[in-house]
Amino acid sequence: MNILVLGSGGREHALCWKLAQSAAIAEHGGKLYVAPGNPGMAECAELVTLDATDHAAVVAFCADKAIGLVVIGPEAPLVDGLADSLRAADVPVFGPSKAAAQLEGSKNFTKAMCDRAGIPTAGYVHCTSLEQAKDALSTFAPPFVLKADGLAAGKGVVIAENEDHAREALEDMFGGKFGSAGAEVVIEEFMAGEEASFFALTDGETVIPFGTAQDHKRVGDGDTGPNTGGMGAYSPARVLTDALVAETLERIVFPTVRQLRKDGMPYVGVLYAGLMLTDEGVKLVEYNCRFGDPECQVLMMRLQSDLADYMLACAKGTLTDLPPAEFAEDTAMTVVMAANGYPGTPEKGGAIDLRDAEADGAKVFHAGTRMDGEKLVANGGRVLNVTATGTDTKAAQAAAYRAVKAVDFPSGFYRNDIGWREIEREG
């Protein structure tokens, strides 16, 4: 079977790396393509020039190359309806329809779905104007959680400590700081607790749990500074105990899949539930309609099952035929190496030398790189995902940071404390 992966970041590199190990590729002569990809992916897939916004071109490529499965990595093509165009051409695709992808594409859509399905989440007000949003602040006590309704590359959330800060942030949002994503805003009650991420695969009916992780959103050590797309992650998140996973499935994930099927938009692909572990139980923070980045990297390091089998079963509606997915007991950790200036304007073009980074069993997934002649250089904000495993979180952290220190990237930086919560628990 030939497989096409769409995307160019660290998530897609991790997916390509794992798919290249699938029997369909490794044993049965299939071919793995990625568009547009990045230099790191060239080791495991053929890079092709293809614009995901040109649905007709993607469909034509699939016909020309006899593609048996398309994996859509990032959220934007899903929200744009690319999965619908592929399904209309009878191409199996891992990823939700445009309608179902509103789970990530619109915060208000998800909140309204939670209301219909009785899913526990934060109280909220949906605002379509700056004046309405400022008036709605009186509904909540500080700190205020302000979210751009649309896609904002993981950066459209502001936690405002007081009303003055909240008013300034709302003015920024409605003023265009997040582009069209901030044309509408959701204001939420602040939920106290620890965050964790839960993943599940579904074909619209059957649901299979697919791992846990914990991300680190703030740019600086000690969870300081502005939010980013994620500065590192580890898996499993043992704070999500078996009992909490069961609660998440029963109260959040199963009701979501049932509700979307009832609404005529069955969900196909991975459901990424951002969770808050509160004193009142598990509550949904938000959904993403694709694998997290960098959570995907640590999940793929631990996954022992054949990824292509599970993705194809989701696409074809046969997930019920497969056993539970198997993951290694070891902990995996990834540390993001970002370009100076991130999450503001990153410094591009910095030289990178990875010569010794993978010497100790680590894996470096490329997130924002390009080739400048024979030289690898930075080409984005988050540039590398340095990933390693260990028998526990402390061991995984030690291995990951040994690999980080072996990377020569003078114009980059990273957090030094990924995994700190779990390491404190391990003692």
SVG drawing of the C-alpha trace seen along z (x, -y; Angstrom):
<svg xmlns="http://www.w3.org/2000/svg" viewBox="-29 -48 58 56">
<polyline fill="none" stroke="black" stroke-width="0.4" points="0.0,0.0 1.2,-3.5 0.6,-6.2 0.6,-10.0 1.3,-12.1 0.5,-15.8 2.4,-18.3 5.9,-19.6 6.4,-19.7 7.7,-17.5 4.4,-15.8 4.5,-14.7 8.1,-13.6 7.2,-11.4 4.2,-9.9 6.4,-9.2 9.0,-7.6 6.5,-5.3 4.6,-4.6 7.8,-3.7 8.1,-0.8 4.6,0.5 4.3,3.8 2.6,2.1 5.8,0.1 8.6,2.0 7.6,5.6 5.2,5.4 6.8,2.9 4.6,-0.1 5.8,-3.6 5.6,-6.5 5.2,-10.0 5.1,-13.3 4.1,-16.7 5.8,-19.1 7.8,-17.4 11.2,-18.7 14.8,-17.5 14.4,-15.1 11.6,-13.2 13.7,-12.6 15.3,-9.7 12.0,-7.7 9.7,-9.1 9.8,-10.7 9.3,-14.4 6.8,-15.8 5.6,-19.2 1.9,-19.4 -0.3,-22.2 -2.8,-20.9 -5.1,-23.8 -5.4,-22.6 -7.8,-19.7 -7.9,-18.7 -4.2,-18.4 -4.1,-16.2 -6.8,-14.0 -5.0,-13.7 -1.7,-12.8 -3.5,-10.0 -4.9,-8.6 -1.5,-8.8 0.4,-7.1 -2.3,-4.6 -2.4,-6.0 -4.2,-3.6 -4.3,-5.9 -3.9,-9.7 -2.8,-10.9 -3.6,-14.6 -1.2,-15.9 -2.1,-19.5 -5.5,-21.0 -5.8,-23.6 -6.4,-21.2 -9.0,-19.3 -10.9,-22.5 -10.7,-23.3 -12.5,-20.1 -9.7,-18.2 -10.8,-14.9 -14.2,-15.4 -12.7,-16.0 -10.6,-12.8 -13.5,-10.7 -15.6,-12.0 -12.9,-10.5 -12.9,-7.2 -9.5,-7.7 -9.2,-6.4 -8.3,-9.2 -7.3,-9.4 -8.9,-12.6 -12.3,-14.1 -14.7,-15.8 -14.9,-19.6 -18.0,-19.5 -16.5,-17.3 -13.2,-19.2 -15.1,-22.2 -14.2,-20.5 -10.9,-22.3 -11.9,-25.0 -14.4,-26.6 -14.3,-26.8 -18.0,-27.8 -18.9,-24.7 -17.2,-22.5 -18.8,-24.2 -22.2,-23.9 -21.6,-20.2 -20.6,-19.7 -23.9,-21.4 -25.9,-19.0 -24.0,-15.9 -23.7,-16.8 -19.9,-16.8 -18.2,-18.4 -16.3,-21.6 -15.8,-25.1 -18.6,-27.6 -18.4,-30.0 -19.8,-33.0 -19.5,-33.2 -18.9,-36.8 -19.1,-38.2 -18.1,-41.8 -15.6,-43.6 -18.3,-45.4 -20.2,-42.1 -16.9,-40.5 -16.0,-43.3 -19.5,-43.2 -19.3,-39.4 -16.2,-39.7 -18.6,-40.5 -19.9,-36.9 -16.6,-35.5 -14.1,-36.0 -10.4,-36.5 -8.3,-35.0 -10.1,-35.2 -9.6,-32.6 -9.9,-34.2 -9.9,-32.1 -9.9,-33.1 -12.7,-31.1 -10.9,-29.9 -7.5,-28.4 -4.6,-30.3 -1.7,-27.8 -2.0,-26.9 -1.4,-30.5 -4.9,-31.9 -5.4,-31.5 -4.8,-34.3 -5.0,-33.8 -5.7,-37.3 -5.0,-37.9 -7.2,-40.9 -9.9,-42.8 -7.6,-45.4 -5.4,-42.7 -8.5,-41.0 -9.8,-44.1 -6.4,-44.7 -6.3,-41.1 -9.8,-41.3 -8.9,-44.5 -5.9,-42.7 -8.1,-39.7 -10.8,-41.7 -8.2,-44.0 -6.7,-41.3 -3.8,-39.9 -4.8,-36.4 -6.2,-37.3 -9.7,-36.0 -9.4,-33.4 -10.1,-36.3 -13.2,-37.6 -15.2,-35.8 -14.1,-35.0 -15.0,-32.5 -14.6,-33.6 -14.4,-30.8 -14.3,-30.3 -10.8,-29.5 -10.5,-25.8 -7.9,-25.0 -6.0,-21.8 -3.4,-19.9 -3.7,-19.5 -3.0,-16.3 -3.7,-15.1 -5.7,-12.0 -5.8,-10.5 -8.3,-8.1 -8.8,-6.7 -12.2,-6.4 -13.9,-5.4 -17.1,-7.2 -18.4,-4.3 -15.7,-2.3 -13.2,-4.1 -9.7,-2.8 -7.6,-4.6 -4.3,-5.7 -2.1,-7.0 -1.7,-9.9 0.8,-12.7 1.6,-16.0 2.6,-19.1 4.5,-22.2 3.0,-25.2 4.8,-28.2 8.1,-29.2 10.2,-29.4 11.4,-27.2 9.0,-26.9 6.0,-27.4 6.8,-31.1 6.4,-33.5 3.9,-33.4 2.1,-30.3 3.6,-28.5 2.7,-25.6 4.4,-23.4 8.0,-23.3 8.1,-19.6 6.1,-16.7 6.3,-13.3 4.3,-10.1 2.6,-8.4 1.1,-11.0 0.7,-8.8 -1.3,-11.4 -4.1,-10.1 -4.7,-6.9 -6.7,-4.0 -9.7,-5.3 -9.3,-8.8 -8.9,-7.3 -12.1,-5.3 -13.9,-8.5 -12.5,-10.4 -13.9,-7.8 -17.3,-7.5 -17.9,-11.2 -16.1,-12.9 -14.9,-10.8 -17.7,-8.3 -20.4,-11.0 -18.5,-13.2 -18.4,-10.4 -22.1,-9.5 -23.2,-13.2 -21.3,-13.9 -22.7,-10.7 -26.2,-11.8 -25.6,-15.2 -24.8,-13.6 -21.0,-14.3 -19.4,-11.0 -15.8,-11.7 -13.0,-9.7 -9.4,-10.0 -7.7,-10.9 -9.5,-12.7 -7.1,-14.7 -8.7,-15.7 -7.0,-18.4 -8.2,-17.7 -8.2,-19.5 -8.0,-17.3 -10.2,-19.3 -11.5,-18.6 -14.9,-18.0 -13.4,-15.4 -12.0,-15.4 -13.2,-18.3 -12.6,-19.0 -10.4,-22.0 -10.6,-21.7 -10.4,-19.2 -7.9,-19.0 -8.8,-17.1 -5.2,-15.8 -2.3,-14.5 -0.7,-17.0 2.7,-18.5 4.9,-17.7 2.7,-15.0 2.7,-12.9 6.5,-12.5 6.4,-10.8 3.4,-8.7 5.1,-7.4 8.3,-6.6 6.2,-4.3 3.8,-2.8 4.4,0.9 1.4,1.6 1.4,1.1 0.3,-2.5 -0.9,-2.1 -3.2,0.8 -5.0,-1.5 -5.2,-4.5 -6.6,-2.4 -9.1,-0.8 -10.3,-4.3 -10.6,-5.3 -12.5,-2.2 -14.8,-1.8 -13.2,1.4 -11.6,0.4 -13.7,2.9 -11.7,5.7 -8.4,4.6 -7.2,5.3 -6.2,2.5 -3.1,0.6 0.1,1.6 2.5,-0.9 5.9,-0.3 6.0,-0.7 8.9,-3.1 8.5,-6.8 9.3,-8.9 10.2,-12.6 10.7,-15.2 12.4,-18.6 11.7,-21.3 14.7,-23.3 13.3,-26.6 14.9,-29.5 15.8,-32.6 12.8,-35.0 10.1,-32.4 7.2,-32.6 7.6,-36.1 9.6,-36.5 12.0,-33.6 15.6,-34.0 15.8,-31.9 18.8,-30.6 20.8,-29.5 23.1,-26.5 22.4,-23.2 24.7,-20.2 23.0,-16.9 26.1,-14.7 26.1,-13.2 22.5,-13.8 21.2,-10.3 24.2,-8.4 22.5,-7.1 19.2,-5.9 17.6,-9.3 15.6,-10.5 15.6,-14.0 12.4,-14.9 12.6,-18.0 10.0,-20.6 11.2,-23.8 14.3,-23.1 15.5,-23.5 18.6,-22.8 20.8,-25.8 23.0,-24.0 24.7,-21.3 23.9,-23.0 20.9,-22.3 19.4,-25.5 16.5,-26.7 13.4,-27.7 10.7,-28.2 10.0,-28.9 10.0,-25.4 13.0,-23.8 13.8,-20.4 12.1,-17.8 14.8,-15.9 13.2,-12.7 14.4,-9.8 13.1,-7.1 13.8,-5.7 12.5,-3.4 10.8,-6.3 10.4,-10.0 13.7,-10.9 15.6,-8.5 13.8,-9.7 14.6,-13.3 18.3,-12.5 18.5,-10.8 16.6,-13.5 18.8,-16.3 22.0,-14.3 20.8,-14.3 19.9,-18.0 23.4,-18.9 24.8,-17.0 23.0,-19.2 25.0,-22.2 22.4,-24.9 23.9,-28.2 20.9,-30.4 18.4,-28.1 17.1,-27.6 15.1,-25.1 13.5,-24.6 15.5,-22.8 12.6,-21.3 10.4,-19.2 8.7,-16.6 9.2,-18.4 5.7,-17.6 6.0,-13.8 9.6,-13.8 8.5,-15.5 5.9,-12.8 8.4,-10.0 10.6,-11.5"/>
</svg>
